[in-house]
């Protein structure tokens, strides 16, 4: 069931929304320098936010790496709104946005299962429920204490777009 909170594309104030929500999530976003980079970087990305009246309660920022690939760069929902479908609503809106721009793949990086953090176990289950699959674990991409799991979701299974070789063996 979709939550009653509107999910809107954000054109200004992206960093402020990102910073305010990440500050409520220290178990996932507890590294100050990383949070500052998120706040800075989302300004150049497509961003969507869910609102309770006028208060932003969740957001997702997409980074476009190539014409056909977007990355879920950062996703955050205020703790009191967890388990209400906001992450799903934000992800669905982001997928629709990527598809409307002919993207074929959506990716995400998260903490790998070799790290025993229970919160990130829930994060990985969320992404799996959204159709993401594991591509590869990178034990030292961020640092040895924070192994990276690279996941992806295929947005366009049919192919047939520009540069396609569909129909050829």
N, C-alpha and C positions, 0 to 999 in steps of 0.2 A: 504494500500500500504506500503510495506517495504521501509524504508529509504535507501539511497544509502551508508550509513555508515556501515563498517564492524563491526561485533560483534565477538570478539575473547576471548578465555579462557586465563586468565592471570596467569602466574606462579611466577612472581617476581615483586616487586614494587607495590604490592597491596595496602599497607597502604598509599603510596604517592598518588596514583590515588584517593583513597577514600577521603583522607584529602583535596586534591585540589578541588574536586568536591563539597564536603560538605561545604567548605568555601564559595561557591557561592550560597548556599541555606539557608541563616540565618532564613527565615520564617519557615522552616521545621526542620533545624538542628542548633538551636541556643544555645544549652547547651554545653559549651566547654568540660566539663568532659565526657559527652555522646559521643561527636565527637572523643575525644581521645580514648575512649573504642572501638568505631567502627574501627578506624585506627589500633589499636592494634589487635583486634579480626579478622579482615578480612584476616590477614596474614595466618591463619590456615584453611581458608574456600576456597571452590571453588568460583572463581570470574570471571565475564565476563565484558568486557568493549567495548563500542562503540567508534570509532575513526573518527575524521575529519582529514584526512591525518595522521599525527602522534600524534595529540592532543587528549587525552581522553576526551570525552564529556558526557559520562554516564557510569554507572557501576551498577552491582548487585552482591551481595555476598550471597551464600547459606550456611547455617549451617545444617549439617546432625545430627538429634537428635536420629534416630534409623535407622535400615536398610531400613525401608519403609517410613520414614518421613524426608523431608527437610523443612527448614524454609527460606523464603526470609528474611534474616537478615537485609539487608539494600540495598536500591535502590536510586540512585540519578542521575539526568540529569541536566546539566548546563541550567540555565533559558532561554538563547537565543535559546535553542534547544527543549524547551517544545512544545508539541502538533505537533510533527513531526513523531510520531511513534517509537521513540527510547525506551521508556518504554516498549511498546508492544514487540519490537524486543528483548530487553534484557530478558523480562519475558519468551518469547517463547524459547529462547536459554536455559534459566535456566530450564524450564520444560522439554525440550528435554534431558538435562543432567541428571536430576533427574529420568526420565523414563528409560534412558539407564542404570541406576543403580538399576532398579527394584523398585523404589519408587512408592508408591500408593497415597501419600498425600503430598501436598505442603501447608504450612501455612505462615501466616504473622501476625504481631502485628502492629497496628497503633492507632492513636488517635481516641477515641470513639466519636460517634455523640452527646453524652451528652455535649461535649465541643464544643463551637460554632465557632471554627476556620474554615473560608471559604476555606483555602488552603487544609486542611485535608478533607473537604467535597469532593473536587476534587480527592484527593488521594483515598478515599473510593469508589468513582464512578469508578475510574480506575480499582481498584481491582475487583469490581463487574462486570465490562465489560470484565475482563479477566477470569471470571468464579468462582471467590471466593464468598463464602457465609459466613454470620455471624455465629460464633459458640457461643461466649459469650463475654459480657463486664465485665471487671475486674476494678472496680472503683478505687482501691488503689494499683494495681500491681506496677505501677511506683510511683505515688503519687496522692493525691486527686485532684490536679490541672491538672493532665494529665491522665485521665482515659484511660485504654487500651481496644481496641477492638481486639479480637482474631478472625481471619478469616481463612478459609481453602478452598482448591480446591482438588477435587478428581482427581487423575491422571490415575487411573486404575479402571474402573467400572466393568470390566469383571471378575476380580479375577482369580482364577485358578493357582496362583503361589504357591510357597512352603508354606505349612501349610494351604492351602485352604481347605475348607469344601464344596466347590461348588458341587452341585449335591445331597447334603444331606439335608433333611428337619429338 
